[in-house]
Amino acid sequence: MTFAERLRELREERNITQKELGAHLGISPRMVSFYESGAHFPRDAKMLIDIAAFFGVTVDYLLGCSQLREEGTLKKLCAEFSVLPPAERKSLLDFLEFLRSQQKNSR
């Protein structure tokens, strides 16, 4: 999913208009429309961070680099993973791979 698609999806999930989002971000509704159509992309990192913070997602999720929406989930996962012994880390990664293969098989 592209940035434009993710932005539109997040805005629609919140049930807010482009005008409302633009007002919160300090940009015009037209610029929100440009972002959602893919005609423009935010010029600086601060705008991406502001958009991600508004929706409570990571910038990686917003850019389509990650499927994890919640930053808290990612931080908790990393913290828990980092304290596991190597053998348990491998078991967890194996289990995650198993879950992913199950998901693929159910489609």
Jmol script that loads the backbone (N, CA, C; Angstrom):
load data "model"
ATOM      1  N   MET A   1       0.843  -1.179   0.000  1.00  0.00           N
ATOM      2  CA  MET A   1       0.000   0.000   0.000  1.00  0.00           C
ATOM      3  C   MET A   1       0.891   1.247   0.000  1.00  0.00           C
ATOM      4  N   THR A   2       0.538   2.242  -0.769  1.00  0.00           N
ATOM      5  CA  THR A   2       1.340   3.462  -0.876  1.00  0.00           C
ATOM      6  C   THR A   2       0.992   4.440   0.240  1.00  0.00           C
ATOM      7  N   PHE A   3       1.847   5.462   0.372  1.00  0.00           N
ATOM      8  CA  PHE A   3       1.579   6.534   1.331  1.00  0.00           C
ATOM      9  C   PHE A   3       0.200   7.131   1.081  1.00  0.00           C
ATOM     10  N   ALA A   4      -0.103   7.427  -0.175  1.00  0.00           N
ATOM     11  CA  ALA A   4      -1.387   8.045  -0.519  1.00  0.00           C
ATOM     12  C   ALA A   4      -2.561   7.172  -0.070  1.00  0.00           C
ATOM     13  N   GLU A   5      -2.462   5.879  -0.343  1.00  0.00           N
ATOM     14  CA  GLU A   5      -3.541   4.951   0.035  1.00  0.00           C
ATOM     15  C   GLU A   5      -3.672   4.835   1.545  1.00  0.00           C
ATOM     16  N   ARG A   6      -2.535   4.760   2.232  1.00  0.00           N
ATOM     17  CA  ARG A   6      -2.567   4.654   3.698  1.00  0.00           C
ATOM     18  C   ARG A   6      -3.172   5.914   4.318  1.00  0.00           C
ATOM     19  N   LEU A   7      -2.784   7.070   3.803  1.00  0.00           N
ATOM     20  CA  LEU A   7      -3.297   8.325   4.349  1.00  0.00           C
ATOM     21  C   LEU A   7      -4.813   8.391   4.206  1.00  0.00           C
ATOM     22  N   ARG A   8      -5.301   8.081   3.035  1.00  0.00           N
ATOM     23  CA  ARG A   8      -6.753   8.102   2.810  1.00  0.00           C
ATOM     24  C   ARG A   8      -7.450   7.092   3.731  1.00  0.00           C
ATOM     25  N   GLU A   9      -6.911   5.895   3.816  1.00  0.00           N
ATOM     26  CA  GLU A   9      -7.500   4.856   4.656  1.00  0.00           C
ATOM     27  C   GLU A   9      -7.570   5.312   6.121  1.00  0.00           C
ATOM     28  N   LEU A  10      -6.487   5.872   6.618  1.00  0.00           N
ATOM     29  CA  LEU A  10      -6.458   6.328   8.007  1.00  0.00           C
ATOM     30  C   LEU A  10      -7.453   7.461   8.239  1.00  0.00           C
ATOM     31  N   ARG A  11      -7.514   8.391   7.290  1.00  0.00           N
ATOM     32  CA  ARG A  11      -8.452   9.511   7.430  1.00  0.00           C
ATOM     33  C   ARG A  11      -9.891   9.013   7.427  1.00  0.00           C
ATOM     34  N   GLU A  12     -10.197   8.094   6.520  1.00  0.00           N
ATOM     35  CA  GLU A  12     -11.563   7.576   6.440  1.00  0.00           C
ATOM     36  C   GLU A  12     -11.924   6.744   7.661  1.00  0.00           C
ATOM     37  N   GLU A  13     -10.974   6.014   8.214  1.00  0.00           N
ATOM     38  CA  GLU A  13     -11.224   5.259   9.441  1.00  0.00           C
ATOM     39  C   GLU A  13     -11.593   6.184  10.590  1.00  0.00           C
ATOM     40  N   ARG A  14     -10.974   7.345  10.632  1.00  0.00           N
ATOM     41  CA  ARG A  14     -11.270   8.347  11.663  1.00  0.00           C
ATOM     42  C   ARG A  14     -12.556   9.106  11.364  1.00  0.00           C
ATOM     43  N   ASN A  15     -13.053   8.910  10.151  1.00  0.00           N
ATOM     44  CA  ASN A  15     -14.279   9.585   9.724  1.00  0.00           C
ATOM     45  C   ASN A  15     -14.138  11.110   9.810  1.00  0.00           C
ATOM     46  N   ILE A  16     -13.016  11.605   9.278  1.00  0.00           N
ATOM     47  CA  ILE A  16     -12.808  13.050   9.220  1.00  0.00           C
ATOM     48  C   ILE A  16     -12.626  13.464   7.769  1.00  0.00           C
ATOM     49  N   THR A  17     -12.890  14.709   7.517  1.00  0.00           N
ATOM     50  CA  THR A  17     -12.765  15.239   6.162  1.00  0.00           C
ATOM     51  C   THR A  17     -11.326  15.674   5.885  1.00  0.00           C
ATOM     52  N   GLN A  18     -11.054  15.904   4.631  1.00  0.00           N
ATOM     53  CA  GLN A  18      -9.747  16.438   4.255  1.00  0.00           C
ATOM     54  C   GLN A  18      -9.553  17.812   4.882  1.00  0.00           C
ATOM     55  N   LYS A  19     -10.613  18.565   4.988  1.00  0.00           N
ATOM     56  CA  LYS A  19     -10.552  19.890   5.601  1.00  0.00           C
ATOM     57  C   LYS A  19     -10.158  19.789   7.069  1.00  0.00           C
ATOM     58  N   GLU A  20     -10.762  18.836   7.775  1.00  0.00           N
ATOM     59  CA  GLU A  20     -10.446  18.665   9.198  1.00  0.00           C
ATOM     60  C   GLU A  20      -8.998  18.209   9.391  1.00  0.00           C
ATOM     61  N   LEU A  21      -8.555  17.284   8.560  1.00  0.00           N
ATOM     62  CA  LEU A  21      -7.172  16.817   8.663  1.00  0.00           C
ATOM     63  C   LEU A  21      -6.213  17.951   8.343  1.00  0.00           C
ATOM     64  N   GLY A  22      -6.505  18.678   7.289  1.00  0.00           N
ATOM     65  CA  GLY A  22      -5.654  19.807   6.919  1.00  0.00           C
ATOM     66  C   GLY A  22      -5.559  20.838   8.036  1.00  0.00           C
ATOM     67  N   ALA A  23      -6.688  21.125   8.687  1.00  0.00           N
ATOM     68  CA  ALA A  23      -6.684  22.095   9.785  1.00  0.00           C
ATOM     69  C   ALA A  23      -5.793  21.612  10.923  1.00  0.00           C
ATOM     70  N   HIS A  24      -5.848  20.337  11.220  1.00  0.00           N
ATOM     71  CA  HIS A  24      -5.020  19.804  12.298  1.00  0.00           C
ATOM     72  C   HIS A  24      -3.532  19.870  11.940  1.00  0.00           C
ATOM     73  N   LEU A  25      -3.218  19.606  10.682  1.00  0.00           N
ATOM     74  CA  LEU A  25      -1.821  19.568  10.251  1.00  0.00           C
ATOM     75  C   LEU A  25      -1.279  20.930   9.827  1.00  0.00           C
ATOM     76  N   GLY A  26      -2.172  21.924   9.703  1.00  0.00           N
ATOM     77  CA  GLY A  26      -1.734  23.252   9.284  1.00  0.00           C
ATOM     78  C   GLY A  26      -1.472  23.346   7.792  1.00  0.00           C
ATOM     79  N   ILE A  27      -2.219  22.542   7.018  1.00  0.00           N
ATOM     80  CA  ILE A  27      -2.106  22.586   5.562  1.00  0.00           C
ATOM     81  C   ILE A  27      -3.513  22.716   4.975  1.00  0.00           C
ATOM     82  N   SER A  28      -3.583  23.019   3.707  1.00  0.00           N
ATOM     83  CA  SER A  28      -4.888  23.196   3.069  1.00  0.00           C
ATOM     84  C   SER A  28      -5.537  21.842   2.773  1.00  0.00           C
ATOM     85  N   PRO A  29      -6.879  21.827   2.693  1.00  0.00           N
ATOM     86  CA  PRO A  29      -7.556  20.597   2.278  1.00  0.00           C
ATOM     87  C   PRO A  29      -7.084  20.144   0.894  1.00  0.00           C
ATOM     88  N   ARG A  30      -6.744  21.095   0.054  1.00  0.00           N
ATOM     89  CA  ARG A  30      -6.256  20.764  -1.285  1.00  0.00           C
ATOM     90  C   ARG A  30      -4.952  19.982  -1.209  1.00  0.00           C
ATOM     91  N   MET A  31      -4.060  20.373  -0.278  1.00  0.00           N
ATOM     92  CA  MET A  31      -2.793  19.649  -0.131  1.00  0.00           C
ATOM     93  C   MET A  31      -3.060  18.232   0.387  1.00  0.00           C
ATOM     94  N   VAL A  32      -4.018  18.079   1.289  1.00  0.00           N
ATOM     95  CA  VAL A  32      -4.394  16.736   1.749  1.00  0.00           C
ATOM     96  C   VAL A  32      -4.864  15.918   0.554  1.00  0.00           C
ATOM     97  N   SER A  33      -5.665  16.530  -0.296  1.00  0.00           N
ATOM     98  CA  SER A  33      -6.149  15.860  -1.500  1.00  0.00           C
ATOM     99  C   SER A  33      -4.989  15.454  -2.403  1.00  0.00           C
ATOM    100  N   PHE A  34      -4.018  16.357  -2.564  1.00  0.00           N
ATOM    101  CA  PHE A  34      -2.831  16.040  -3.370  1.00  0.00           C
ATOM    102  C   PHE A  34      -2.072  14.855  -2.774  1.00  0.00           C
ATOM    103  N   TYR A  35      -1.926  14.848  -1.439  1.00  0.00           N
ATOM    104  CA  TYR A  35      -1.243  13.729  -0.778  1.00  0.00           C
ATOM    105  C   TYR A  35      -1.992  12.424  -1.038  1.00  0.00           C
ATOM    106  N   GLU A  36      -3.316  12.465  -0.883  1.00  0.00           N
ATOM    107  CA  GLU A  36      -4.119  11.253  -1.033  1.00  0.00           C
ATOM    108  C   GLU A  36      -4.188  10.757  -2.478  1.00  0.00           C
ATOM    109  N   SER A  37      -4.027  11.639  -3.425  1.00  0.00           N
ATOM    110  CA  SER A  37      -4.060  11.226  -4.832  1.00  0.00           C
ATOM    111  C   SER A  37      -2.688  10.778  -5.323  1.00  0.00           C
ATOM    112  N   GLY A  38      -1.666  11.062  -4.527  1.00  0.00           N
ATOM    113  CA  GLY A  38      -0.307  10.726  -4.935  1.00  0.00           C
ATOM    114  C   GLY A  38       0.339  11.784  -5.798  1.00  0.00           C
ATOM    115  N   ALA A  39      -0.350  12.914  -5.999  1.00  0.00           N
ATOM    116  CA  ALA A  39       0.195  13.988  -6.822  1.00  0.00           C
ATOM    117  C   ALA A  39       1.352  14.710  -6.121  1.00  0.00           C
ATOM    118  N   HIS A  40       1.320  14.752  -4.786  1.00  0.00           N
ATOM    119  CA  HIS A  40       2.379  15.386  -3.994  1.00  0.00           C
ATOM    120  C   HIS A  40       2.729  14.471  -2.835  1.00  0.00           C
ATOM    121  N   PHE A  41       3.914  14.693  -2.298  1.00  0.00           N
ATOM    122  CA  PHE A  41       4.400  13.955  -1.139  1.00  0.00           C
ATOM    123  C   PHE A  41       4.943  14.987  -0.155  1.00  0.00           C
ATOM    124  N   PRO A  42       4.767  14.781   1.149  1.00  0.00           N
ATOM    125  CA  PRO A  42       5.287  15.771   2.108  1.00  0.00           C
ATOM    126  C   PRO A  42       6.763  16.083   1.859  1.00  0.00           C
ATOM    127  N   ARG A  43       7.090  17.372   1.936  1.00  0.00           N
ATOM    128  CA  ARG A  43       8.447  17.821   1.625  1.00  0.00           C
ATOM    129  C   ARG A  43       9.444  17.557   2.740  1.00  0.00           C
ATOM    130  N   ASP A  44       8.949  17.478   3.975  1.00  0.00           N
ATOM    131  CA  ASP A  44       9.898  17.294   5.073  1.00  0.00           C
ATOM    132  C   ASP A  44       9.439  16.200   6.035  1.00  0.00           C
ATOM    133  N   ALA A  45      10.398  15.730   6.797  1.00  0.00           N
ATOM    134  CA  ALA A  45      10.134  14.642   7.743  1.00  0.00           C
ATOM    135  C   ALA A  45       9.146  15.069   8.813  1.00  0.00           C
ATOM    136  N   LYS A  46       9.162  16.331   9.203  1.00  0.00           N
ATOM    137  CA  LYS A  46       8.258  16.801  10.258  1.00  0.00           C
ATOM    138  C   LYS A  46       6.803  16.573   9.895  1.00  0.00           C
ATOM    139  N   MET A  47       6.441  16.806   8.648  1.00  0.00           N
ATOM    140  CA  MET A  47       5.055  16.585   8.227  1.00  0.00           C
ATOM    141  C   MET A  47       4.702  15.102   8.324  1.00  0.00           C
ATOM    142  N   LEU A  48       5.604  14.227   7.914  1.00  0.00           N
ATOM    143  CA  LEU A  48       5.353  12.787   8.030  1.00  0.00           C
ATOM    144  C   LEU A  48       5.187  12.389   9.491  1.00  0.00           C
ATOM    145  N   ILE A  49       6.035  12.937  10.354  1.00  0.00           N
ATOM    146  CA  ILE A  49       5.953  12.639  11.781  1.00  0.00           C
ATOM    147  C   ILE A  49       4.645  13.153  12.352  1.00  0.00           C
ATOM    148  N   ASP A  50       4.229  14.346  11.956  1.00  0.00           N
ATOM    149  CA  ASP A  50       2.969  14.918  12.429  1.00  0.00           C
ATOM    150  C   ASP A  50       1.769  14.076  11.992  1.00  0.00           C
ATOM    151  N   ILE A  51       1.781  13.619  10.757  1.00  0.00           N
ATOM    152  CA  ILE A  51       0.681  12.793  10.248  1.00  0.00           C
ATOM    153  C   ILE A  51       0.637  11.469  11.011  1.00  0.00           C
ATOM    154  N   ALA A  52       1.802  10.842  11.166  1.00  0.00           N
ATOM    155  CA  ALA A  52       1.858   9.570  11.895  1.00  0.00           C
ATOM    156  C   ALA A  52       1.388   9.747  13.335  1.00  0.00           C
ATOM    157  N   ALA A  53       1.831  10.812  13.985  1.00  0.00           N
ATOM    158  CA  ALA A  53       1.429  11.063  15.371  1.00  0.00           C
ATOM    159  C   ALA A  53      -0.078  11.294  15.473  1.00  0.00           C
ATOM    160  N   PHE A  54      -0.638  12.024  14.538  1.00  0.00           N
ATOM    161  CA  PHE A  54      -2.073  12.292  14.558  1.00  0.00           C
ATOM    162  C   PHE A  54      -2.875  11.000  14.506  1.00  0.00           C
ATOM    163  N   PHE A  55      -2.432  10.067  13.676  1.00  0.00           N
ATOM    164  CA  PHE A  55      -3.162   8.811  13.515  1.00  0.00           C
ATOM    165  C   PHE A  55      -2.691   7.713  14.468  1.00  0.00           C
ATOM    166  N   GLY A  56      -1.628   7.974  15.226  1.00  0.00           N
ATOM    167  CA  GLY A  56      -1.126   6.992  16.165  1.00  0.00           C
ATOM    168  C   GLY A  56      -0.492   5.786  15.503  1.00  0.00           C
ATOM    169  N   VAL A  57       0.179   6.022  14.395  1.00  0.00           N
ATOM    170  CA  VAL A  57       0.863   4.949  13.669  1.00  0.00           C
ATOM    171  C   VAL A  57       2.332   5.326  13.529  1.00  0.00           C
ATOM    172  N   THR A  58       3.137   4.378  13.099  1.00  0.00           N
ATOM    173  CA  THR A  58       4.542   4.670  12.853  1.00  0.00           C
ATOM    174  C   THR A  58       4.704   5.298  11.470  1.00  0.00           C
ATOM    175  N   VAL A  59       5.789   6.020  11.287  1.00  0.00           N
ATOM    176  CA  VAL A  59       6.095   6.570   9.967  1.00  0.00           C
ATOM    177  C   VAL A  59       6.322   5.419   8.991  1.00  0.00           C
ATOM    178  N   ASP A  60       6.944   4.341   9.457  1.00  0.00           N
ATOM    179  CA  ASP A  60       7.137   3.171   8.588  1.00  0.00           C
ATOM    180  C   ASP A  60       5.806   2.635   8.082  1.00  0.00           C
ATOM    181  N   TYR A  61       4.808   2.578   8.955  1.00  0.00           N
ATOM    182  CA  TYR A  61       3.486   2.116   8.531  1.00  0.00           C
ATOM    183  C   TYR A  61       2.908   3.084   7.502  1.00  0.00           C
ATOM    184  N   LEU A  62       2.997   4.365   7.795  1.00  0.00           N
ATOM    185  CA  LEU A  62       2.460   5.384   6.904  1.00  0.00           C
ATOM    186  C   LEU A  62       3.089   5.299   5.513  1.00  0.00           C
ATOM    187  N   LEU A  63       4.370   4.979   5.454  1.00  0.00           N
ATOM    188  CA  LEU A  63       5.077   4.897   4.176  1.00  0.00           C
ATOM    189  C   LEU A  63       4.924   3.543   3.491  1.00  0.00           C
ATOM    190  N   GLY A  64       4.274   2.601   4.156  1.00  0.00           N
ATOM    191  CA  GLY A  64       4.080   1.286   3.562  1.00  0.00           C
ATOM    192  C   GLY A  64       5.246   0.338   3.775  1.00  0.00           C
ATOM    193  N   CYS A  65       6.164   0.697   4.678  1.00  0.00           N
ATOM    194  CA  CYS A  65       7.331  -0.149   4.946  1.00  0.00           C
ATOM    195  C   CYS A  65       7.068  -1.180   6.033  1.00  0.00           C
ATOM    196  N   SER A  66       5.953  -1.051   6.722  1.00  0.00           N
ATOM    197  CA  SER A  66       5.633  -1.948   7.830  1.00  0.00           C
ATOM    198  C   SER A  66       4.129  -2.153   7.884  1.00  0.00           C
ATOM    199  N   GLN A  67       3.746  -3.304   8.385  1.00  0.00           N
ATOM    200  CA  GLN A  67       2.326  -3.588   8.595  1.00  0.00           C
ATOM    201  C   GLN A  67       1.897  -3.274  10.021  1.00  0.00           C
ATOM    202  N   LEU A  68       2.871  -2.986  10.911  1.00  0.00           N
ATOM    203  CA  LEU A  68       2.553  -2.657  12.298  1.00  0.00           C
ATOM    204  C   LEU A  68       2.104  -1.204  12.382  1.00  0.00           C
ATOM    205  N   ARG A  69       0.880  -1.017  12.803  1.00  0.00           N
ATOM    206  CA  ARG A  69       0.333   0.337  12.879  1.00  0.00           C
ATOM    207  C   ARG A  69       0.738   1.059  14.152  1.00  0.00           C
ATOM    208  N   GLU A  70       0.708   0.356  15.242  1.00  0.00           N
ATOM    209  CA  GLU A  70       0.895   1.003  16.539  1.00  0.00           C
ATOM    210  C   GLU A  70       2.356   0.992  16.945  1.00  0.00           C
ATOM    211  N   GLU A  71       2.867   2.156  17.215  1.00  0.00           N
ATOM    212  CA  GLU A  71       4.256   2.262  17.642  1.00  0.00           C
ATOM    213  C   GLU A  71       4.460   1.536  18.958  1.00  0.00           C
ATOM    214  N   GLY A  72       3.487   1.612  19.847  1.00  0.00           N
ATOM    215  CA  GLY A  72       3.590   0.941  21.132  1.00  0.00           C
ATOM    216  C   GLY A  72       3.749  -0.563  20.977  1.00  0.00           C
ATOM    217  N   THR A  73       3.030  -1.140  20.028  1.00  0.00           N
ATOM    218  CA  THR A  73       3.139  -2.572  19.772  1.00  0.00           C
ATOM    219  C   THR A  73       4.544  -2.930  19.335  1.00  0.00           C
ATOM    220  N   LEU A  74       5.095  -2.142  18.450  1.00  0.00           N
ATOM    221  CA  LEU A  74       6.443  -2.399  17.946  1.00  0.00           C
ATOM    222  C   LEU A  74       7.474  -2.257  19.068  1.00  0.00           C
ATOM    223  N   LYS A  75       7.355  -1.219  19.874  1.00  0.00           N
ATOM    224  CA  LYS A  75       8.300  -1.020  20.971  1.00  0.00           C
ATOM    225  C   LYS A  75       8.214  -2.152  21.988  1.00  0.00           C
ATOM    226  N   LYS A  76       6.994  -2.570  22.304  1.00  0.00           N
ATOM    227  CA  LYS A  76       6.824  -3.662  23.263  1.00  0.00           C
ATOM    228  C   LYS A  76       7.406  -4.958  22.702  1.00  0.00           C
ATOM    229  N   LEU A  77       7.141  -5.234  21.450  1.00  0.00           N
ATOM    230  CA  LEU A  77       7.673  -6.437  20.815  1.00  0.00           C
ATOM    231  C   LEU A  77       9.206  -6.434  20.850  1.00  0.00           C
ATOM    232  N   CYS A  78       9.808  -5.317  20.516  1.00  0.00           N
ATOM    233  CA  CYS A  78      11.271  -5.211  20.531  1.00  0.00           C
ATOM    234  C   CYS A  78      11.825  -5.373  21.942  1.00  0.00           C
ATOM    235  N   ALA A  79      11.172  -4.754  22.913  1.00  0.00           N
ATOM    236  CA  ALA A  79      11.640  -4.859  24.298  1.00  0.00           C
ATOM    237  C   ALA A  79      11.565  -6.290  24.798  1.00  0.00           C
ATOM    238  N   GLU A  80      10.466  -6.953  24.536  1.00  0.00           N
ATOM    239  CA  GLU A  80      10.303  -8.342  24.971  1.00  0.00           C
ATOM    240  C   GLU A  80      11.283  -9.258  24.255  1.00  0.00           C
ATOM    241  N   PHE A  81      11.461  -9.040  22.968  1.00  0.00           N
ATOM    242  CA  PHE A  81      12.364  -9.863  22.175  1.00  0.00           C
ATOM    243  C   PHE A  81      13.806  -9.715  22.674  1.00  0.00           C
ATOM    244  N   SER A  82      14.196  -8.494  23.023  1.00  0.00           N
ATOM    245  CA  SER A  82      15.587  -8.226  23.397  1.00  0.00           C
ATOM    246  C   SER A  82      16.008  -8.914  24.686  1.00  0.00           C
ATOM    247  N   VAL A  83      15.069  -9.280  25.564  1.00  0.00           N
ATOM    248  CA  VAL A  83      15.438  -9.926  26.824  1.00  0.00           C
ATOM    249  C   VAL A  83      15.388 -11.444  26.742  1.00  0.00           C
ATOM    250  N   LEU A  84      14.946 -11.965  25.605  1.00  0.00           N
ATOM    251  CA  LEU A  84      14.881 -13.422  25.450  1.00  0.00           C
ATOM    252  C   LEU A  84      16.268 -14.003  25.177  1.00  0.00           C
ATOM    253  N   PRO A  85      16.531 -15.198  25.700  1.00  0.00           N
ATOM    254  CA  PRO A  85      17.771 -15.888  25.338  1.00  0.00           C
ATOM    255  C   PRO A  85      17.738 -16.260  23.842  1.00  0.00           C
ATOM    256  N   PRO A  86      18.900 -16.457  23.229  1.00  0.00           N
ATOM    257  CA  PRO A  86      18.951 -16.745  21.794  1.00  0.00           C
ATOM    258  C   PRO A  86      18.064 -17.904  21.340  1.00  0.00           C
ATOM    259  N   ALA A  87      18.010 -18.977  22.099  1.00  0.00           N
ATOM    260  CA  ALA A  87      17.193 -20.130  21.699  1.00  0.00           C
ATOM    261  C   ALA A  87      15.705 -19.761  21.663  1.00  0.00           C
ATOM    262  N   GLU A  88      15.259 -18.964  22.630  1.00  0.00           N
ATOM    263  CA  GLU A  88      13.854 -18.556  22.659  1.00  0.00           C
ATOM    264  C   GLU A  88      13.549 -17.543  21.557  1.00  0.00           C
ATOM    265  N   ARG A  89      14.528 -16.717  21.216  1.00  0.00           N
ATOM    266  CA  ARG A  89      14.345 -15.797  20.091  1.00  0.00           C
ATOM    267  C   ARG A  89      14.107 -16.585  18.808  1.00  0.00           C
ATOM    268  N   LYS A  90      14.933 -17.625  18.615  1.00  0.00           N
ATOM    269  CA  LYS A  90      14.772 -18.447  17.427  1.00  0.00           C
ATOM    270  C   LYS A  90      13.407 -19.126  17.427  1.00  0.00           C
ATOM    271  N   SER A  91      12.977 -19.635  18.584  1.00  0.00           N
ATOM    272  CA  SER A  91      11.658 -20.276  18.675  1.00  0.00           C
ATOM    273  C   SER A  91      10.547 -19.293  18.336  1.00  0.00           C
ATOM    274  N   LEU A  92      10.675 -18.078  18.832  1.00  0.00           N
ATOM    275  CA  LEU A  92       9.662 -17.064  18.544  1.00  0.00           C
ATOM    276  C   LEU A  92       9.639 -16.734  17.053  1.00  0.00           C
ATOM    277  N   LEU A  93      10.796 -16.569  16.449  1.00  0.00           N
ATOM    278  CA  LEU A  93      10.851 -16.280  15.014  1.00  0.00           C
ATOM    279  C   LEU A  93      10.281 -17.443  14.205  1.00  0.00           C
ATOM    280  N   ASP A  94      10.577 -18.662  14.625  1.00  0.00           N
ATOM    281  CA  ASP A  94      10.008 -19.835  13.959  1.00  0.00           C
ATOM    282  C   ASP A  94       8.487 -19.838  14.065  1.00  0.00           C
ATOM    283  N   PHE A  95       7.977 -19.492  15.248  1.00  0.00           N
ATOM    284  CA  PHE A  95       6.532 -19.457  15.451  1.00  0.00           C
ATOM    285  C   PHE A  95       5.881 -18.374  14.602  1.00  0.00           C
ATOM    286  N   LEU A  96       6.518 -17.234  14.519  1.00  0.00           N
ATOM    287  CA  LEU A  96       5.984 -16.160  13.675  1.00  0.00           C
ATOM    288  C   LEU A  96       5.948 -16.582  12.213  1.00  0.00           C
ATOM    289  N   GLU A  97       6.987 -17.272  11.783  1.00  0.00           N
ATOM    290  CA  GLU A  97       7.019 -17.780  10.403  1.00  0.00           C
ATOM    291  C   GLU A  97       5.882 -18.781  10.192  1.00  0.00           C
ATOM    292  N   PHE A  98       5.644 -19.635  11.188  1.00  0.00           N
ATOM    293  CA  PHE A  98       4.545 -20.591  11.121  1.00  0.00           C
ATOM    294  C   PHE A  98       3.201 -19.864  10.992  1.00  0.00           C
ATOM    295  N   LEU A  99       2.986 -18.843  11.816  1.00  0.00           N
ATOM    296  CA  LEU A  99       1.734 -18.085  11.750  1.00  0.00           C
ATOM    297  C   LEU A  99       1.551 -17.435  10.387  1.00  0.00           C
ATOM    298  N   ARG A 100       2.643 -16.894   9.851  1.00  0.00           N
ATOM    299  CA  ARG A 100       2.564 -16.257   8.540  1.00  0.00           C
ATOM    300  C   ARG A 100       2.225 -17.275   7.452  1.00  0.00           C
ATOM    301  N   SER A 101       2.807 -18.452   7.533  1.00  0.00           N
ATOM    302  CA  SER A 101       2.508 -19.477   6.530  1.00  0.00           C
ATOM    303  C   SER A 101       1.054 -19.955   6.652  1.00  0.00           C
ATOM    304  N   GLN A 102       0.549 -20.026   7.868  1.00  0.00           N
ATOM    305  CA  GLN A 102      -0.840 -20.391   8.070  1.00  0.00           C
ATOM    306  C   GLN A 102      -1.780 -19.356   7.466  1.00  0.00           C
ATOM    307  N   GLN A 103      -1.424 -18.110   7.629  1.00  0.00           N
ATOM    308  CA  GLN A 103      -2.222 -17.019   7.073  1.00  0.00           C
ATOM    309  C   GLN A 103      -2.230 -17.087   5.550  1.00  0.00           C
ATOM    310  N   LYS A 104      -1.068 -17.340   4.955  1.00  0.00           N
ATOM    311  CA  LYS A 104      -0.975 -17.446   3.502  1.00  0.00           C
ATOM    312  C   LYS A 104      -1.806 -18.621   2.995  1.00  0.00           C
ATOM    313  N   ASN A 105      -1.780 -19.734   3.731  1.00  0.00           N
ATOM    314  CA  ASN A 105      -2.518 -20.926   3.310  1.00  0.00           C
ATOM    315  C   ASN A 105      -4.023 -20.755   3.429  1.00  0.00           C
ATOM    316  N   SER A 106      -4.473 -19.871   4.310  1.00  0.00           N
ATOM    317  CA  SER A 106      -5.915 -19.687   4.495  1.00  0.00           C
ATOM    318  C   SER A 106      -6.521 -18.744   3.469  1.00  0.00           C
ATOM    319  N   ARG A 107      -5.693 -18.117   2.637  1.00  0.00           N
ATOM    320  CA  ARG A 107      -6.206 -17.178   1.628  1.00  0.00           C
ATOM    321  C   ARG A 107      -6.632 -17.869   0.384  1.00  0.00           C
TER     322      ARG A 107
END
end "model"
wireframe off; spacefill off
backbone 0.3
color backbone group
